[in-house]
Amino acid sequence: GRALKQLAGVEPARQAPAFAARTFRSWFAGHQPAGEGSPVLLWPDTFTNHFQPEVAIAAVRVLESAGYRVRVPDAVLCCGRPLFDYGMVPTAKRWLRRTIGALREQVSAGVPVVGLEPSCVAVFRDELTNLFPDDEDAHRLARGTVTLGEFLARNGYRPPPLRRDALVQTHCHDTAVLDPAAGHRLLSDMGLRVAHPDSGCCGMAGSFGYEQGERHRVSVAAGERVILPAVRAADPETIIVADGFSCREQIAQLAGRRPLHLAQLLWLAHEHGPEGRPSVAKGTPHG
């Protein structure tokens, strides 16, 4: 309620993300693996696991359709990104030490770690080795972690065709640390007619856009600079694509469209053919 938001310092105009009825980890526990090829370790970040498990489920389907055996970590882990954001570096390091230990055996064996949330992948690729410069396991994890787009593009994946228009919001961490061009190439290879607005940050930036006062105003202003007007002006049949959870929430809350993750887009084309489903293209919340 409004009073509770005020007490917690949350902007009253914001809607809290809704928890999913079933987490991704719960779904995966009952999933019968389909891929029989090389193993990949899918990183079930907190946002995807608890709020939008459909993204990770789509990623499993895509990876298995490409022949890979998908695994997830046995333990519940965290990259520590939310802790970094608030300066809680010692606590973040404790979480990361646990993560390094839990993934050590598989990463040492050469199993790639595929992440869906760019901000989490960026921790492994950037902050991790800065915090643990002398830890070879940390360096192996940094080298072995990739986004879904990077992994598929580097391994010769041929995406299914999708003859639609798409508008893409590229995550800040993707631009700064990762390789967004890999995912963009997949979109082009699908036959999508892609627009990449020069939007920079969507403005949400994790919890930043939820905080009342000046931070919320800055968040809205950043979004209104390019990406939100571009989404509103897009044709209803245009698919909005955003790999970042924050980006998807900002667009959904302030522009009224529900973007798709690359994993969902690939599975949409795989399941429904080159034309896709109109309800998904229009961005219905659970299409």
Protein Blocks (a to p, Z undefined) as FASTA:
>chain_A
ZZlmmmnopafkbccddddfbdfklmmmmpccfbfcdcddddddfklmmmmmmlmmmmmm
mmmmnopacdddfbdcdehlmmmmnopamlmmmmmmmmmmmmmmmmmnopacddfblklm
mmmmmmmmmmmmmlmklmmmmmmpccfklmmmmnopacddddddddddddfklmmmmcmk
lmmmmmmmnopacddddekjnhlnpmlmmpgcjllmmmmmmmmmmmmmmmmmpcfklccd
dfbfklmmmmmmmnopacddfklmmmmmmmnojnlpfklmnopakZZ
